[in-house]
Amino acid sequence: MYRVWNFLTNYSLLLILGALIALVWANTNPSSYHHFVEFVIWDHAIIGHAHYDDAGMVEYRTLTLHYLVNDVLMAFFFAIAAKEVWEAVILQNGSLRGKKAATPLVATVGGMVGPISVYLGLAYFLGSETYSAVANGWAIPTATDIAFSYLVGRIIFGAGHPAVRFLLLLAIADDAAGLIILAIFYPSGELQPQWLLLSLGAAIAVFYFFNRLPRQLDRGKELRPTSTWVREKLSFWPYLIAGALSWFGFQEAGIHPALGLLPIVVTLPHADRAFGIFAEAEQYLTDLLNHCEHILKHPVEVILFFFGLLNAGVEFSSIGSPTWLVLAGLLIGKPIGILFFGWLAAKPLGLGLPQGMRIIDLFVIGCVAAIGFTVSLFIATVAFDSSAMLGDINVQEAAKMGALFSFFAAVVAIIAGKVTGVVKQDA
């Protein structure tokens, strides 16, 4: 397996550091923390939180520090995730192509159905008031944090165990599903789909003029002069401009703008084959898609630090039923869903498991995948209004605490690995 340890370790440590600082700050001086989070950078701006007039139209926008990180800068994080999904689907040897991906894909469905069922089922059992208050957060426990899951999975199984590859396939498929869920079920405002034409137009234009057309002009020319000139002189700048237009289109359309770069990711010139998720070997590729990812890696690490800092500041007094519902969805729903659907794919459907992997390993993988953390935290911030209350509990804050506590799924997974007799296999 290609080494991805260094990047994911840096990513994880900075995110954890930001989250820990936020927790301490919010529980020692909550007023200054919330003032910092909602610091106004630019009032009456063209981007930012929308303020509506009596007719329901956007009157003006306010750019806060929270909006800058969550809605603008996190777009680069989702762009990297989308890049990995895109390559896994379309490239030769892509990890989500062919029969090898069938069982992980079915297990991914279980890793979403299970948490949703547990979350909504328990919420219904707690009564109509609780159910109404928390129902919109059904997607929070469906998320799998790919970086943390990989790190914990490698600790349990070892780098050479086939379960680690299975876990990565499941996590990247889960990311793809998460992007779709965010786009469809969690709009950021009143839907105005006509603005998506701006995103579509930007994607088509940049693909044709800076990707397809240069290749057409270079047909029969071994040195590919036009493509080389575009690559060396213009680099990623046309795509960055197109990305800004696409992002603005998403904001105005009412779809979460953090997904605004996704239409542009698929237009960048890419390699002919995939080396694997976050593969270190990709640093030697010269295609523009991988070049952009390498440019973004370290800035995204810093962005994730600020994401943790601005979103994880939850007061411990906010712990309540939404916290336990999120945790139950992750810690109960994920392992059971992945085990059942993985077994269904491997045995009754005859799709099989990778050689050297047992059915019971699916349960351990499910425990590892219960680490929602980053994406769960992100969904919690968009699923609930910051003023939503359940009794004296702030629903958003309580749900975010559940996402943070999901990190302890790592301990559960390690214990599950010991109990089920996992034999660690180093590369």
C-alpha positions, 0 to 999 in steps of 0.5 A, a space after each residue: 500500500 502506498 504510504 499516506 501516513 505523513 499527510 493524514 497525520 499532519 491533517 489529523 493533528 492540526 484538526 485535533 489541535 484546533 478542536 481542543 483549543 476550541 473546547 477549552 476556550 468555549 468552556 472557560 470564556 464562552 463569550 469571547 469565543 463566540 465573539 471570535 467565531 462570529 467576528 464580522 470581516 465585511 458587512 454588506 458584502 457580496 458573499 456571506 450570511 444572507 439577510 432577507 427582506 420582507 419579501 424573502 429576497 436577499 437584502 445584504 450579506 455579512 461575511 464573518 470569520 465563521 462563514 469564511 472558513 466553513 463556506 469559502 475555505 472548506 471548499 478546498 477541502 471538499 475539492 480534494 475529497 472530490 478529486 479522490 472520488 473522481 479518480 477512483 471512479 473514472 481512471 484505469 485501476 480506480 479503486 471504485 471500479 470493477 468487482 473489487 469495489 462491489 462489496 465495499 460499496 454495498 457495505 457503504 450503503 449499510 454504513 448509511 442505512 444503519 446510522 439513519 435507522 438508529 438515529 431516527 428510530 431512537 429519536 421517535 422512541 424519545 417522543 414527538 418533541 425530540 423527534 421534531 427537534 432532531 430529525 433534520 440531523 439524520 445525516 450527521 451519523 452517516 459520515 466517516 472521517 477518512 483520515 482518522 479512520 485510516 489512521 485507526 484502521 492501520 493501528 488495528 489491522 496493520 498497513 498490509 491487511 486487506 481490511 485497510 484497503 477495504 476501509 479506504 474504499 468504504 470511506 471514499 464512497 462514503 465521502 461521495 455519498 456525503 457530498 451528494 447528501 449535502 448538495 441535495 438535503 442541506 441547502 444554504 438558503 432559498 433555492 434559485 437553481 437558475 444560478 447553477 447555470 453560472 457554475 455549469 457555464 464556468 465548468 464547460 468553458 474552462 474545460 473546452 478552452 483550456 483542456 479539450 481545445 488545446 488537445 485538439 490543436 495538438 493532434 498529430 504533434 508529438 511535442 504537444 506545443 499548445 497544451 504545454 504552453 497552457 500548462 506552463 503559462 496559465 497553470 491553474 489560474 483559469 480553473 481558479 477563476 472558473 472555481 470562483 464563478 462556480 462557488 458564487 453560483 452555488 451561493 446564489 443558488 442556495 446550495 451549500 457553497 462549500 461544494 462550489 468547486 466540485 463542478 470544476 474539479 472534474 474539468 482539470 486534466 488528469 492522469 491516465 491511471 489511479 495510484 490510490 487514495 492520497 497515494 504518495 506516488 502521485 507527487 511524481 505525476 505532472 498532470 494539473 489535477 494532481 499538481 493542484 492537489 499538492 498545492 492545496 494539501 498544506 493550506 488545507 491542513 491549516 484550513 482544517 485547524 481553523 475549521 476545528 477551532 471555529 466549530 468545535 467550541 461546544 460547552 459541556 453543558 450543551 450535552 443532551 439527547 441529540 448528543 447521544 442520538 448522534 453517538 448511537 447512530 455512529 457507534 451502533 448503526 455503523 458497525 451493524 449496518 456495515 456488518 450486515 450489508 457487507 455480509 449480504 454482499 459477500 455471501 448471499 450475493 456472492 461478491 466475496 471479500 478480499 483474500 485474507 479478510 474475515 466476515 467479522 472484520 466487517 464489524 471492526 471496520 464498522 467500528 472504525 468507520 464510526 469516527 465521523 468527526 470532521 464531516 459529521 461536525 460539518 453536517 451538524 453546523 448546516 443541519 440545525 439553526 444555531 438558535 434551535 432549542 430542545 428544552 434548555 439544550 441547544 440542538 446544534 451544539 449538542 449534535 456537534 458534541 456527538 460528532 466530537 465524541 465520535 472520536 472515541 469510536 477509535 477506542 471501541 474499534 481497538 477493543 473490538 479488534 482485540 476481542 475478535 482476534 484481528 491479526 495485525 499485518 504490517 506491510 
